[in-house]
Amino acid sequence: MKIADRVARIQPSLTLAVSAKAAKLRAQGVDVIAFGVGEPDFDTPDNIKEAAIAALARGVGKYTPVSGTADLRKAVAEELNAAHGTKHGAENVIVSVGAKHSLFNLFMALLDDGDEVIIPSPCWVSYPEIVAMAGGTPVILQTRPEDRYAFDHAALARLVTPRTRAIMLNSPCNPTGTVYGKETLRAIGRVMAANPNLLAITDDIYRRLVYGVEWHSVAKVNPEVADRVILVDGVSKSYAMTGWRIGFCAGPKELVKAMDTLQGQSTTNPSAVAQAAALAAITGPQDSVALMNAEFDRRRKVMFERLRAIPQVKLVEPEGAFYCFPDFSAYCTGKIKDDVALAEYLLEKGRVAVVPGTGFLAPGFARLSYATSMKLVEEGTARIAQALKEL
Ligand SMILES: Cc1ncc(COP(=O)(O)O)c(C=O)c1O
């Protein structure tokens, strides 16, 4: 079978690969602790499930408008406006099959071949790949744990060329858990002010998952460039709705229209029943979000402390999302040649699945998700400590 060249240019998702490997071992009866997956272990809250059941009973199982139902687009616009100080209407919003799909449509709609997107690294596995799939060139802005993964105006400005279309932001960040402070966001605003065609794309999928710090919107901090900030968000992480596949994007009308054209010739609308559930998630009671957050925070503290206590492991305290991103490079020596080999060793020896940092452009690191029970956080970190001790 001749497969198109475009597939060979794309790296498969390392996160999904680790989850698949862990699931396979588990199916063979091996007791594996999965720190690989990026999804809440909680069930979708009852009010959301009930809204989906009621919608089915009402007969929603038909096509909806390509960009999503009028009710959901309006609710998303209002919700995003409250968070970002923007003035979007329903016509500025398109609902897609998860935030990943929103990003795919967005880059397909924005980028011509060779257009550049600046991506601060360590970064989510999919940004460089989706940019490349759309014909664009990812330009990596390297950040350092010593700076708590922040960057300044000079570091960003240096990377802007006439081909730069956008800077990609993700706060809280997957994998580092970093939440951008106002200073970093102001630096972005200054660079955007100096480059009138430059856009900021902000993936805020973890925006509600912050612990003891305040989340800031790049649009709100820089109102003078807010019309060039494109918002990507969704219900997957905050409402434990990963499998429902609803994400959204808000931005200028002509961009949303272009994304609607692409979506209209690919997936058509996202699932009608999932849209009804997402509407309930956004407009309904938010107490389950607070309960899940409180539990994530408890686990975060334990995982952070346990990992930090392992000799030679360096780790910046995560402030958001549900990941720890330790630097294990001191253990990547001798027979363990890199973080991919280390992740394999931890899976085989420690029976713990972690995602190698290489997938996030951070060799020597590993990403561990604490979206799993406290018991498994405790047991899994103990297994890692023991496996590393034996190296
Ligand atoms: C940073 C980031 N953005 C987007 C997504 C995708 O979200 P969704 O499940 O809505 O497609 C993820 C999921 O892992 C993520 O970590």
PDBQT file of the ligand as one rigid body, heavy atoms in Angstrom, charges set to zero:
ROOT
HETATM    1  C1  LIG A 401      -2.598  21.377  25.715  1.00  0.00    +0.000 C 
HETATM    2  C2  LIG A 401      -3.698  20.564  25.171  1.00  0.00    +0.000 A 
HETATM    3  N1  LIG A 401      -4.505  21.118  24.261  1.00  0.00    +0.000 NA
HETATM    4  C3  LIG A 401      -5.526  20.424  23.721  1.00  0.00    +0.000 A 
HETATM    5  C4  LIG A 401      -5.770  19.125  24.096  1.00  0.00    +0.000 A 
HETATM    6  C5  LIG A 401      -6.863  18.356  23.413  1.00  0.00    +0.000 C 
HETATM    7  O1  LIG A 401      -8.091  18.521  23.999  1.00  0.00    +0.000 OA
HETATM    8  P1  LIG A 401      -9.365  17.790  23.406  1.00  0.00    +0.000 P 
HETATM    9  O2  LIG A 401      -9.528  16.518  24.156  1.00  0.00    +0.000 OA
HETATM   10  O3  LIG A 401     -10.492  18.764  23.659  1.00  0.00    +0.000 OA
HETATM   11  O4  LIG A 401      -9.156  17.578  21.951  1.00  0.00    +0.000 OA
HETATM   12  C6  LIG A 401      -4.969  18.509  25.046  1.00  0.00    +0.000 A 
HETATM   13  C7  LIG A 401      -5.199  17.095  25.421  1.00  0.00    +0.000 C 
HETATM   14  O5  LIG A 401      -4.342  16.385  25.849  1.00  0.00    +0.000 OA
HETATM   15  C8  LIG A 401      -3.908  19.256  25.605  1.00  0.00    +0.000 A 
HETATM   16  O6  LIG A 401      -3.112  18.720  26.528  1.00  0.00    +0.000 OA
ENDROOT
TORSDOF 0
